[in-house]
Amino acid sequence: MTKEKTKNIAELLKQSSHTVILTGAGISTESGLPDFRSQGGLWDGRRPEEISHASKVGTDEFREFFTKRLNDAAGHEPNAAHRLLAEWEKKGLVKSILTQNIDGYHKAAGSKKVLELHGHLRYLTCDRCGRDYDASKFTVEHSDVCVDCEGTVRPNVTLFGEELPHLAWSEAIEEARKADLVIILGTSLQVWPFNSLVDEAYQGGNATRVVIVTESETPYDGIASIRLHDKITATLQAVNEYLV
């Protein structure tokens, strides 16, 4: 990280009329939450679709996996990066957050305009009748059968083999196309269609600047106006010093 780059990010934020933030697991791992794809992460060498596919709903493996994810999310909390993004939104510097994360930390930190494109873990829903349940119902030990219709109670997340929620996705495309600054935090941009939002923004006609802050490489590094391979919390805190 260099002072020059963080100062330049701050200047871009000040000049932007519509900044959109894209986030992935990297922002939440700094809260201590395990990610999915890295070595030792939740996939840990396994193929994701073998665990988190729509066809696996109701299986012991599915329940075990998401029980762990629910417990992990509940056992940690938003970090300074989440809170700074909420603060920047209040100041009008950030218009929206488009996230792959299902932990709900952006909303918990106070951000209002958050599109959770892969869903969330705040409550569970019956896949047949739509009844909502407290997350505590979904554990390895408890039944995941709906008491009303005997459908299967499952997390409100987008699984492999399922489409993204149509309304949220159309809103996300609209936000990306309006953006004149996109800041990408903690996502390797490997997952489609989420990564296509960068294309929507960059080709949207607003002379969009792209800032990428991740420790891993991304397929979009070549179009970034500013590229940092650094921790997200430290980077945003450094940027914030030029905003106060």
DRENTORZA-269232 format. One record per residue: x negated, y negated, z of N, C-alpha, C, O in turn; residue in three letters; residue number from 1. Coordinates in steps of 0.2 Angstrom, whole numbers, plus 5000, padded with zeros to 4 digits. Atoms other than C-alpha are relative to their C-alpha. Last residue first. Layout:
<kegus>
{kegu {X,Y,Z},{X,Y,Z},{X,Y,Z},{X,Y,Z},"Ala",NUM},
...
</kegus>
This chain:
<kegus>
{kegu {4997,5004,4994},{5060,4932,5035},{4997,4993,5000},{4999,4989,5005},"Val",244},
{kegu {4993,5002,5001},{5058,4939,5018},{5003,4996,5006},{5008,4993,5005},"Leu",243},
{kegu {5000,5005,5005},{5039,4941,5016},{5007,4997,4999},{5008,4993,4995},"Tyr",242},
{kegu {5004,5006,4998},{5038,4951,5032},{5000,4994,4996},{4999,4989,4998},"Glu",241},
{kegu {4995,5004,4995},{5053,4962,5026},{4996,4994,5003},{4999,4989,5004},"Asn",240},
{kegu {4996,5004,5004},{5041,4969,5012},{5004,4995,5004},{5005,4989,5002},"Val",239},
{kegu {5005,5004,5003},{5029,4976,5025},{5004,4995,4995},{5002,4989,4996},"Ala",238},
{kegu {5002,5005,4994},{5044,4983,5035},{4995,4995,4997},{4995,4989,4999},"Gln",237},
{kegu {4995,5005,5000},{5050,4991,5018},{4999,4995,5006},{5001,4989,5006},"Leu",236},
{kegu {5000,5004,5006},{5033,4999,5015},{5006,4994,5001},{5005,4988,4999},"Thr",235},
{kegu {5005,5005,5000},{5031,5005,5032},{5000,4996,4995},{4999,4990,4995},"Ala",234},
{kegu {4999,5004,4994},{5048,5014,5032},{4994,4994,5000},{4996,4988,5001},"Thr",233},
{kegu {4994,5005,5001},{5046,5021,5015},{5001,4995,5005},{5001,4989,5004},"Ile",232},
{kegu {4994,4999,4996},{5029,5029,5017},{5005,4995,4999},{5003,4989,4998},"Lys",231},
{kegu {5001,5002,4993},{5017,5026,5002},{5007,5002,5004},{5012,5004,5001},"Asp",230},
{kegu {5000,4993,4997},{5014,5031,4984},{4999,4999,5008},{4994,5001,5010},"His",229},
{kegu {5003,4998,4993},{5019,5014,4978},{5001,5007,5002},{5006,5010,5002},"Leu",228},
{kegu {5000,4993,4998},{5024,5009,4960},{4995,5001,5006},{4989,4999,5006},"Arg",227},
{kegu {5004,5000,4994},{5029,4991,4955},{5000,5008,5002},{5006,5010,5003},"Ile",226},
{kegu {5003,5006,5000},{5036,4987,4937},{4995,5000,5006},{4989,4997,5006},"Ser",225},
{kegu {5000,5004,4994},{5040,5005,4935},{4996,4994,5000},{4990,4994,4998},"Ala",224},
{kegu {4996,5006,5001},{5043,5012,4918},{5000,4995,5006},{5003,4990,5006},"Ile",223},
{kegu {5002,5005,5005},{5029,5024,4918},{5004,4994,4999},{5001,4989,4996},"Gly",222},
{kegu {5006,5005,4998},{5033,5031,4935},{4998,4995,4995},{4996,4990,4996},"Asp",221},
{kegu {4998,5007,5002},{5050,5038,4928},{4994,4995,5002},{4995,4989,5002},"Tyr",220},
{kegu {5000,5001,5007},{5046,5056,4928},{5001,4993,4998},{5000,4992,4992},"Pro",219},
{kegu {4993,5000,5003},{5042,5055,4946},{4999,5000,4993},{4994,4997,4990},"Thr",218},
{kegu {4999,5003,5007},{5026,5058,4956},{5007,5001,4998},{5011,5005,5001},"Glu",217},
{kegu {5001,4995,5006},{5027,5062,4975},{5000,4996,4993},{5003,4990,4993},"Ser",216},
{kegu {5006,4997,4999},{5024,5050,4990},{4998,5005,4994},{4993,5006,4992},"Glu",215},
{kegu {5000,4993,4998},{5038,5039,4984},{4993,5003,5001},{4989,5000,4998},"Thr",214},
{kegu {5004,4998,4994},{5041,5021,4982},{5002,5007,5002},{5007,5008,5005},"Val",213},
{kegu {5000,4993,4997},{5047,5016,4965},{4996,5001,5006},{4990,4999,5005},"Ile",212},
{kegu {5005,4999,4995},{5052,4998,4959},{5000,5007,5003},{5006,5010,5005},"Val",211},
{kegu {5000,4994,4996},{5061,4996,4943},{4994,5000,5005},{4988,5000,5003},"Val",210},
{kegu {5007,4998,4997},{5064,4979,4935},{5001,5006,5004},{5007,5007,5007},"Arg",209},
{kegu {5001,4997,4994},{5080,4978,4924},{4993,5001,5002},{4989,5004,4998},"Thr",208},
{kegu {5008,5001,4999},{5080,4966,4909},{4998,5003,5007},{4995,5000,5011},"Ala",207},
{kegu {5001,5005,4995},{5099,4966,4912},{4993,4998,5001},{4991,4996,5006},"Asn",206},
{kegu {5000,5007,5003},{5103,4975,4896},{4999,4994,5004},{5000,4989,5002},"Gly",205},
{kegu {4993,5003,4999},{5109,4992,4904},{5000,4992,4997},{5005,4989,4997},"Gly",204},
{kegu {4998,5001,5006},{5094,5002,4897},{5007,4996,5000},{5010,4995,4995},"Gln",203},
{kegu {5006,5002,5004},{5084,5002,4913},{5003,4998,4993},{5000,4993,4990},"Tyr",202},
{kegu {5002,5007,4998},{5100,5003,4924},{4995,4997,4995},{4995,4992,4993},"Ala",201},
{kegu {4994,5004,5001},{5108,5018,4914},{4998,4993,5002},{5000,4988,4999},"Glu",200},
{kegu {4999,5002,5008},{5091,5026,4912},{5006,4995,4999},{5005,4991,4995},"Asp",199},
{kegu {5006,5004,5002},{5088,5025,4931},{5001,4998,4993},{4999,4992,4991},"Val",198},
{kegu {4998,5007,4998},{5106,5032,4934},{4994,4995,4999},{4995,4989,4997},"Leu",197},
{kegu {4998,5004,5006},{5101,5047,4924},{5002,4993,5002},{5003,4989,4997},"Ser",196},
{kegu {5006,5004,5003},{5091,5053,4939},{5002,4996,4994},{4998,4991,4992},"Asn",195},
{kegu {5002,5006,4996},{5107,5057,4948},{4995,4996,4997},{4995,4990,4997},"Phe",194},
{kegu {5000,5006,5004},{5113,5068,4933},{4998,4994,5004},{4998,4989,5002},"Pro",193},
{kegu {4995,5003,5004},{5102,5078,4935},{5007,5001,5002},{5008,5007,5005},"Trp",192},
{kegu {4994,4997,5000},{5089,5081,4949},{5005,4996,4995},{5006,4990,4996},"Val",191},
{kegu {5000,4994,5003},{5071,5078,4947},{5007,5003,4998},{5008,5007,4994},"Gln",190},
{kegu {4997,5001,5006},{5070,5060,4952},{5000,5006,4995},{4999,5006,4989},"Leu",189},
{kegu {5004,4998,5005},{5057,5063,4965},{5003,5000,4993},{5000,5001,4988},"Ser",188},
{kegu {4997,4995,5004},{5067,5054,4978},{4995,5001,4994},{4993,4996,4991},"Thr",187},
{kegu {5000,4994,4998},{5060,5044,4992},{5004,5006,4996},{5006,5011,4999},"Gly",186},
{kegu {5004,4998,4994},{5065,5027,4988},{5001,5007,5002},{5007,5010,5003},"Leu",185},
{kegu {4999,4992,4999},{5070,5020,4971},{4995,5002,5006},{4989,5001,5006},"Ile",184},
{kegu {5005,4997,4996},{5072,5001,4970},{5001,5007,5002},{5007,5009,5005},"Ile",183},
{kegu {4999,4994,4997},{5082,4995,4955},{4994,5002,5004},{4989,5002,5002},"Val",182},
{kegu {5006,4997,4997},{5082,4977,4950},{5003,5006,5003},{5008,5006,5007},"Leu",181},
{kegu {5006,5003,5003},{5093,4968,4937},{4994,5002,5004},{4988,5001,5002},"Asp",180},
{kegu {5006,5002,4997},{5107,4980,4941},{4995,4996,4996},{4994,4998,4990},"Ala",179},
{kegu {5000,5007,4998},{5124,4979,4933},{4994,4998,5003},{4992,4992,5004},"Lys",178},
{kegu {5000,5004,5006},{5122,4995,4923},{5000,4993,5002},{4997,4988,4998},"Arg",177},
{kegu {5006,5000,5003},{5117,5004,4939},{5000,4996,4994},{4994,4992,4993},"Ala",176},
{kegu {5005,5004,4996},{5132,4998,4948},{4993,5000,4997},{4990,4995,4997},"Glu",175},
{kegu {4998,5008,5000},{5144,5003,4935},{4995,4996,5003},{4992,4991,5001},"Glu",174},
{kegu {5002,5003,5006},{5136,5020,4934},{5001,4993,4999},{4996,4990,4996},"Ile",173},
{kegu {5008,5001,5000},{5137,5022,4952},{4998,4998,4994},{4993,4994,4993},"Ala",172},
{kegu {5002,5006,4996},{5156,5018,4952},{4992,4999,5000},{4990,4993,4999},"Glu",171},
{kegu {4998,5005,5005},{5159,5031,4938},{4998,4993,5004},{4996,4989,5000},"Ser",170},
{kegu {5005,5000,5006},{5150,5044,4949},{5001,4994,4996},{4996,4990,4993},"Trp",169},
{kegu {5006,5002,4997},{5160,5039,4965},{4995,5000,4994},{4991,4995,4994},"Ala",168},
{kegu {5000,5007,4998},{5176,5041,4956},{4994,4997,5002},{4992,4992,5000},"Leu",167},
{kegu {4999,5004,5006},{5172,5057,4947},{5000,4993,5002},{4996,4989,4999},"His",166},
{kegu {4993,5004,5000},{5165,5066,4962},{5001,4995,4995},{4997,4990,4995},"Pro",165},
{kegu {5000,5006,4995},{5149,5075,4956},{5007,4997,5000},{5011,4998,4995},"Leu",164},
{kegu {5001,5007,5003},{5153,5091,4946},{5000,4995,5006},{5003,4996,5011},"Glu",163},
{kegu {4995,5005,4999},{5151,5108,4954},{4998,4994,4997},{4992,4992,4997},"Glu",162},
{kegu {4994,4998,5004},{5140,5123,4949},{5006,4996,5001},{5011,4997,4998},"Gly",161},
{kegu {5002,4998,5007},{5127,5119,4962},{5006,5003,4997},{5010,5007,5000},"Phe",160},
{kegu {5004,4994,5001},{5136,5111,4977},{4998,5002,4993},{5001,4999,4988},"Leu",159},
{kegu {5000,4997,5007},{5143,5094,4980},{4995,5006,4999},{4989,5005,5000},"Thr",158},
{kegu {5006,5002,5004},{5145,5091,4998},{5001,5003,4993},{5005,5008,4992},"Val",157},
{kegu {4998,5005,5006},{5161,5089,5009},{4993,4999,4996},{4992,4993,4996},"Asn",156},
{kegu {5002,5007,5000},{5156,5104,5020},{5002,4996,4994},{5003,4999,4989},"Pro",155},
{kegu {5007,5001,5003},{5167,5120,5019},{4998,4992,5001},{5002,4988,5002},"Arg",154},
{kegu {5002,5006,4997},{5183,5127,5027},{4993,4999,4998},{4989,5004,5000},"Val",153},
{kegu {5007,5000,4997},{5189,5141,5016},{4998,4993,5002},{4998,4989,4998},"Thr",152},
{kegu {5005,5002,5004},{5208,5143,5013},{4993,5000,5004},{4993,5002,5009},"Gly",151},
{kegu {5005,4994,5001},{5219,5153,5025},{4995,4998,4994},{4991,5003,4992},"Glu",150},
{kegu {4999,4997,5006},{5233,5140,5022},{4995,5006,4999},{4996,5010,4994},"Cys",149},
{kegu {4993,5001,5004},{5236,5131,5038},{5001,5004,4994},{5007,5007,4993},"Asp",148},
{kegu {4994,4997,4996},{5223,5138,5050},{5006,4998,4997},{5011,5001,4999},"Val",147},
{kegu {4995,5005,4999},{5209,5136,5037},{5006,5003,5004},{5009,5008,5002},"Cys",146},
{kegu {4994,4999,5003},{5196,5150,5038},{5005,4994,5002},{5005,4993,5008},"Val",145},
{kegu {5000,5006,5004},{5178,5145,5043},{5007,5001,4996},{5007,4998,4990},"Asp",144},
{kegu {4997,4998,5007},{5178,5156,5058},{5000,4994,4996},{5001,4988,4998},"Ser",143},
{kegu {4992,5001,5000},{5166,5152,5072},{5002,5001,4993},{4999,5002,4988},"His",142},
{kegu {4996,4996,4995},{5149,5160,5076},{5007,4999,4999},{5011,5003,5001},"Glu",141},
{kegu {5001,4993,5002},{5139,5154,5060},{5005,5004,5005},{5008,5010,5003},"Val",140},
{kegu {5007,4997,4997},{5145,5137,5062},{5000,5007,4999},{5005,5010,4997},"Thr",139},
{kegu {5004,4997,5005},{5158,5126,5053},{4994,5002,5003},{4989,4999,5003},"Phe",138},
{kegu {4997,4994,5002},{5171,5121,5066},{4996,5005,4996},{4996,5011,4996},"Lys",137},
{kegu {5002,4995,4996},{5159,5109,5074},{5004,5007,4998},{5001,5012,5001},"Ser",136},
{kegu {5006,4996,5002},{5160,5098,5059},{4999,5006,5004},{4995,5011,5002},"Ala",135},
{kegu {5007,5002,4996},{5177,5092,5064},{4995,5005,4998},{4996,5011,4997},"Asp",134},
{kegu {5002,4997,4994},{5190,5098,5051},{4994,4996,5003},{4990,4994,4999},"Tyr",133},
{kegu {5007,5001,4998},{5199,5090,5036},{5000,5003,5007},{5004,5003,5011},"Asp",132},
{kegu {5000,5002,4993},{5214,5098,5028},{4993,4999,5002},{4989,5003,5000},"Arg",131},
{kegu {5003,5007,4999},{5212,5098,5009},{5000,4998,5007},{4998,4992,5008},"Gly",130},
{kegu {4995,5004,4998},{5224,5113,5005},{4997,4993,5001},{5001,4988,5002},"Cys",129},
{kegu {4994,4998,5003},{5212,5125,4996},{5005,4994,5001},{5008,4992,4996},"Arg",128},
{kegu {5001,5000,5007},{5194,5120,4999},{5007,5001,4996},{5007,5001,4990},"Asp",127},
{kegu {4997,4993,5003},{5198,5116,5017},{5000,4999,4992},{5002,4994,4989},"Cys",126},
{kegu {4994,5000,5003},{5187,5101,5022},{5002,5007,4997},{4998,5010,4995},"Thr",125},
{kegu {4999,4995,5004},{5173,5097,5034},{5007,5000,4997},{5012,4997,4999},"Leu",124},
{kegu {4994,4996,4999},{5168,5081,5042},{5000,5006,4995},{4997,5005,4990},"Tyr",123},
{kegu {4997,5003,4994},{5153,5069,5043},{5006,5004,5002},{5008,5005,5008},"Arg",122},
{kegu {4999,4995,4994},{5142,5080,5033},{5004,4998,5005},{5004,5001,5011},"Leu",121},
{kegu {5002,5002,4994},{5142,5070,5016},{5002,5006,5005},{5005,5011,5003},"His",120},
{kegu {4995,4999,4994},{5144,5071,4998},{4997,4998,5006},{4992,4995,5007},"Gly",119},
{kegu {5000,4992,4999},{5131,5073,4983},{5004,5001,5007},{5004,5007,5009},"His",118},
{kegu {4998,4997,5006},{5135,5055,4976},{5000,5008,5001},{5003,5012,4997},"Leu",117},
{kegu {5003,4993,4998},{5136,5047,4993},{5001,5005,4994},{5006,5008,4995},"Glu",116},
{kegu {4997,4995,5004},{5140,5029,4986},{4996,5007,5001},{4990,5007,4999},"Leu",115},
{kegu {5004,4994,5001},{5136,5016,4999},{5004,5006,4996},{5009,5007,4998},"Val",114},
{kegu {4999,4997,5007},{5142,4999,5000},{4995,5005,4998},{4990,5004,4996},"Lys",113},
{kegu {4993,5000,5002},{5144,4996,5018},{5001,5003,4993},{5005,5007,4993},"Lys",112},
{kegu {4999,5002,5007},{5126,4999,5026},{5008,5001,4998},{5011,5006,5000},"Ser",111},
{kegu {4997,5006,5001},{5127,4999,5045},{5001,4998,4993},{5004,4993,4991},"Gly",110},
{kegu {5005,5006,4999},{5114,5012,5050},{5004,4993,4999},{5001,4988,5001},"Ala",109},
{kegu {5001,5000,4993},{5128,5026,5051},{4995,4994,5002},{4996,4991,5008},"Ala",108},
{kegu {4994,5002,4997},{5132,5022,5033},{5000,4999,5008},{5002,4994,5011},"Lys",107},
{kegu {4999,5007,5003},{5115,5024,5027},{5006,4997,5003},{5006,4991,5006},"His",106},
{kegu {5004,5005,4996},{5112,5039,5039},{5001,4993,4997},{5000,4988,5001},"Tyr",105},
{kegu {4996,5005,4998},{5126,5050,5031},{4997,4994,5004},{5000,4990,5007},"Gly",104},
{kegu {5000,5000,4992},{5116,5066,5031},{5004,4994,5002},{5005,4994,5009},"Asp",103},
{kegu {4994,4999,4997},{5121,5070,5013},{5001,4999,5008},{5006,5001,5011},"Ile",102},
{kegu {5001,4997,4993},{5107,5062,5004},{5007,5001,5002},{5012,4997,5001},"Asn",101},
{kegu {4999,4993,5000},{5108,5059,4985},{5001,5004,5007},{5003,5009,5007},"Gln",100},
{kegu {5004,4995,4997},{5111,5041,4987},{5001,5007,4999},{5007,5009,4997},"Thr",99},
{kegu {4998,4994,5003},{5117,5026,4978},{4995,5005,5002},{4989,5005,5001},"Leu",98},
{kegu {5005,4995,4999},{5115,5010,4989},{5003,5006,4997},{5009,5008,4998},"Ile",97},
{kegu {4997,4993,4999},{5124,4994,4984},{4994,5005,5001},{4988,5004,4999},"Ser",96},
{kegu {4993,5000,5001},{5122,4975,4983},{5003,5007,5001},{5009,5008,5003},"Lys",95},
{kegu {4999,4994,5003},{5105,4972,4991},{5008,5001,4999},{5012,4999,5004},"Val",94},
{kegu {5005,4998,5004},{5099,4955,4995},{5001,5006,4996},{4998,5008,4991},"Leu",93},
{kegu {4999,5000,5007},{5115,4948,5001},{4995,5002,4995},{4995,5001,4989},"Gly",92},
{kegu {5003,5006,5002},{5109,4945,5019},{5001,4999,4992},{5000,4993,4989},"Lys",91},
{kegu {4996,5006,4997},{5121,4958,5025},{4997,4993,4998},{5001,4988,4998},"Lys",90},
{kegu {4993,5001,5003},{5114,4970,5012},{5004,4994,5003},{5007,4990,5000},"Glu",89},
{kegu {5001,5004,5006},{5096,4966,5018},{5007,5000,4996},{5008,4995,4993},"Trp",88},
{kegu {5001,5007,4999},{5101,4971,5035},{4999,4996,4994},{5002,4990,4993},"Glu",87},
{kegu {4994,5003,4997},{5108,4987,5030},{5000,4993,5001},{5004,4989,5000},"Ala",86},
{kegu {4995,5000,5006},{5093,4991,5020},{5006,4997,5002},{5009,4993,4998},"Leu",85},
{kegu {5002,5005,5004},{5082,4987,5035},{5005,4999,4994},{5006,4993,4992},"Leu",84},
{kegu {4998,5006,4997},{5092,4999,5046},{4998,4993,4996},{5002,4989,4996},"Arg",83},
{kegu {4993,5001,5001},{5089,5013,5034},{5003,4994,5003},{5007,4991,5000},"His",82},
{kegu {4999,5002,5007},{5071,5009,5034},{5007,5000,4998},{5010,4995,4995},"Ala",81},
{kegu {5001,5007,5001},{5070,5008,5053},{5001,4998,4992},{5004,4993,4991},"Ala",80},
{kegu {5006,5003,4998},{5077,5025,5055},{4999,4993,4998},{5004,4990,4996},"Asn",79},
{kegu {5003,5004,5005},{5094,5033,5055},{4993,4997,5003},{4993,4996,5009},"Pro",78},
{kegu {4996,5006,5001},{5097,5047,5067},{4996,4996,4995},{4990,4997,4993},"Glu",77},
{kegu {5005,5006,5002},{5091,5065,5071},{5005,4994,4999},{5011,4994,4999},"His",76},
{kegu {5006,5000,4995},{5099,5080,5080},{4996,4994,4998},{4991,4993,5002},"Gly",75},
{kegu {4998,5003,4993},{5116,5078,5071},{4994,4999,5005},{4995,4995,5009},"Ala",74},
{kegu {4997,5006,5001},{5108,5080,5054},{5002,4997,5006},{5001,4991,5008},"Ala",73},
{kegu {5005,5004,5001},{5098,5095,5059},{5002,4993,5000},{4999,4988,5003},"Asp",72},
{kegu {5004,5001,4993},{5113,5103,5067},{4994,4996,4999},{4993,4991,5003},"Asn",71},
{kegu {4996,5004,4995},{5123,5101,5051},{4997,4998,5006},{4997,4992,5009},"Leu",70},
{kegu {5000,5007,5003},{5109,5107,5040},{5004,4995,5004},{5002,4990,5006},"Arg",69},
{kegu {5006,5003,4998},{5107,5122,5051},{4999,4993,4998},{4997,4989,5001},"Lys",68},
{kegu {5000,5001,4993},{5125,5126,5050},{4994,4997,5002},{4994,4992,5006},"Thr",67},
{kegu {4997,5006,4999},{5124,5123,5031},{5001,4999,5008},{5001,4993,5010},"Phe",66},
{kegu {5004,5006,5003},{5111,5137,5029},{5003,4993,5002},{5000,4989,5004},"Phe",65},
{kegu {5006,5001,4996},{5120,5149,5041},{4996,4994,4997},{4993,4990,5001},"Glu",64},
{kegu {4998,5002,4994},{5137,5147,5033},{4993,4998,5004},{4993,4993,5008},"Arg",63},
{kegu {4998,5007,5001},{5130,5149,5015},{5001,4997,5007},{4999,4991,5008},"Phe",62},
{kegu {5006,5004,5002},{5120,5165,5020},{5002,4992,5000},{4998,4988,5002},"Glu",61},
{kegu {5004,5001,4994},{5136,5172,5029},{4994,4996,4999},{4992,4991,5003},"Asp",60},
{kegu {5005,4994,4998},{5146,5170,5014},{4996,4998,5006},{4996,4992,5008},"Thr",59},
{kegu {4996,4994,4996},{5162,5159,5013},{4995,5005,5002},{4997,5010,5006},"Gly",58},
{kegu {4996,5003,4995},{5155,5147,4999},{5004,5006,5004},{5007,5011,5001},"Val",57},
{kegu {5003,4998,4994},{5142,5156,4989},{5004,4998,5006},{5003,5001,5012},"Lys",56},
{kegu {4998,4993,5000},{5151,5154,4972},{4998,5003,5007},{5000,5009,5009},"Ser",55},
{kegu {4993,5000,4999},{5149,5135,4974},{5003,5007,5001},{5007,5009,5005},"Ala",54},
{kegu {4996,5000,5006},{5130,5137,4974},{5008,5001,5003},{5009,5004,5008},"His",53},
{kegu {4995,5005,5000},{5120,5132,4989},{5004,4999,4994},{5005,4994,4991},"Ser",52},
{kegu {4998,5001,4993},{5110,5148,4993},{5006,4995,5000},{5012,4996,5003},"Ile",51},
{kegu {4999,4994,4997},{5105,5156,4977},{5003,4999,5007},{5006,5004,5010},"Glu",50},
{kegu {4994,4997,5002},{5107,5140,4968},{5002,5006,5003},{5007,5009,5002},"Glu",49},
{kegu {4994,5004,4997},{5093,5132,4978},{5007,5003,4998},{5011,5004,5003},"Pro",48},
{kegu {4996,5004,5005},{5080,5145,4972},{5006,4997,5003},{5010,5001,5006},"Arg",47},
{kegu {4995,4997,5003},{5069,5150,4986},{5004,4996,4995},{5003,4990,4995},"Arg",46},
{kegu {5001,4996,5005},{5052,5143,4989},{5006,5004,4997},{5005,5008,4992},"Gly",45},
{kegu {5006,4996,4998},{5055,5135,5006},{4999,5006,4995},{4998,5011,4996},"Asp",44},
{kegu {5000,4995,5005},{5073,5129,5001},{4994,5005,5001},{4995,5011,5001},"Trp",43},
{kegu {4994,4995,4999},{5075,5121,5018},{5000,5005,4994},{5003,5011,4995},"Leu",42},
{kegu {4993,5003,5000},{5058,5113,5017},{5005,5005,5001},{5004,5011,5001},"Gly",41},
{kegu {4997,5000,4993},{5042,5122,5022},{5007,4997,5001},{5009,4997,5006},"Gly",40},
{kegu {5002,4994,4996},{5034,5117,5006},{5002,5000,5007},{5000,4995,5011},"Gln",39},
{kegu {5007,5000,4998},{5044,5103,4999},{4998,5007,5003},{5003,5010,5005},"Ser",38},
{kegu {5004,4998,5005},{5061,5105,4991},{4993,5001,5001},{4989,5005,4998},"Arg",37},
{kegu {4998,4994,5003},{5075,5103,5004},{4994,5004,4996},{4993,5010,4996},"Phe",36},
{kegu {4997,5001,5007},{5070,5090,5016},{5001,5007,4997},{5001,5012,5001},"Asp",35},
{kegu {5003,4996,5005},{5069,5092,5035},{5003,4999,4993},{5009,4998,4993},"Pro",34},
{kegu {4996,4995,5003},{5075,5078,5045},{4997,5004,4995},{4994,5001,4990},"Leu",33},
{kegu {5001,4994,4998},{5062,5069,5056},{5004,5006,4997},{5004,5012,4999},"Gly",32},
{kegu {4997,4999,4993},{5068,5052,5054},{4999,5006,5003},{5002,5008,5008},"Ser",31},
{kegu {5003,5005,4995},{5055,5049,5041},{5004,4999,5006},{5001,4996,5011},"Glu",30},
{kegu {5005,4997,4997},{5062,5064,5032},{4996,4996,5005},{4993,4999,5010},"Thr",29},
{kegu {4998,4997,4994},{5077,5053,5029},{4995,5005,5004},{4996,5006,5010},"Ser",28},
{kegu {4999,5005,4995},{5069,5041,5017},{5003,5003,5007},{5001,5000,5012},"Ile",27},
{kegu {5006,5003,4997},{5061,5055,5008},{5001,4995,5005},{4997,4994,5009},"Gly",26},
{kegu {5002,4997,4993},{5077,5065,5005},{4994,4996,5003},{4994,4996,5010},"Ala",25},
{kegu {5000,4993,5000},{5083,5053,4991},{4997,5003,5007},{4997,4999,5012},"Gly",24},
{kegu {5003,4997,4995},{5088,5035,4989},{5000,5008,4999},{5006,5011,4997},"Thr",23},
{kegu {4998,4992,5000},{5093,5024,4975},{4995,5003,5005},{4989,5002,5005},"Leu",22},
{kegu {5005,4996,4997},{5094,5005,4979},{5002,5007,4999},{5008,5009,5000},"Ile",21},
{kegu {4997,4993,4999},{5103,4993,4968},{4995,5004,5003},{4989,5004,5000},"Val",20},
{kegu {5005,4995,4999},{5098,4974,4967},{5004,5007,5003},{5009,5006,5007},"Thr",19},
{kegu {4997,4994,4998},{5110,4962,4959},{4995,5006,5000},{4993,5009,4996},"His",18},
{kegu {4993,5001,4998},{5106,4944,4958},{5004,5006,5001},{5009,5006,5004},"Ser",17},
{kegu {4995,4996,5003},{5087,4947,4959},{5007,4998,5002},{5008,4995,5007},"Ser",16},
{kegu {4998,5002,5006},{5075,4933,4963},{5006,5004,4997},{5010,5001,4992},"Gln",15},
{kegu {4998,5006,5000},{5073,4936,4981},{5003,4997,4994},{5008,4993,4993},"Lys",14},
{kegu {4994,5000,4996},{5072,4954,4979},{5003,4993,5000},{5009,4993,5000},"Leu",13},
{kegu {4995,4997,5005},{5059,4952,4965},{5007,5000,5004},{5012,4999,5001},"Leu",12},
{kegu {4998,5005,5005},{5049,4941,4977},{5005,5002,4995},{5010,4998,4993},"Glu",11},
{kegu {4996,5006,4997},{5050,4953,4991},{5002,4995,4995},{5007,4993,4995},"Ala",10},
{kegu {4994,4997,4999},{5043,4967,4979},{5005,4995,5004},{5011,4994,5002},"Ile",9},
{kegu {4997,5001,5007},{5029,4955,4974},{5007,5004,5000},{5012,5001,4997},"Asn",8},
{kegu {4998,5007,5001},{5024,4953,4992},{5004,4999,4994},{5009,4996,4993},"Lys",7},
{kegu {4994,5001,4995},{5024,4972,4995},{5003,4992,4999},{5009,4991,4999},"Thr",6},
{kegu {4994,4996,5003},{5013,4974,4979},{5006,4998,5005},{5012,4998,5002},"Lys",5},
{kegu {4997,5003,5006},{5001,4960,4985},{5006,5003,4997},{5011,5000,4995},"Glu",4},
{kegu {4996,5006,4999},{5000,4966,5002},{5002,4997,4994},{5008,4994,4994},"Lys",3},
{kegu {5003,5006,5000},{4994,4983,4996},{5004,4994,5002},{5010,4994,5000},"Thr",2},
{kegu {4996,5006,5000},{5000,5000,5000},{4996,4994,5000},{4991,4993,5004},"Met",1},
</kegus>
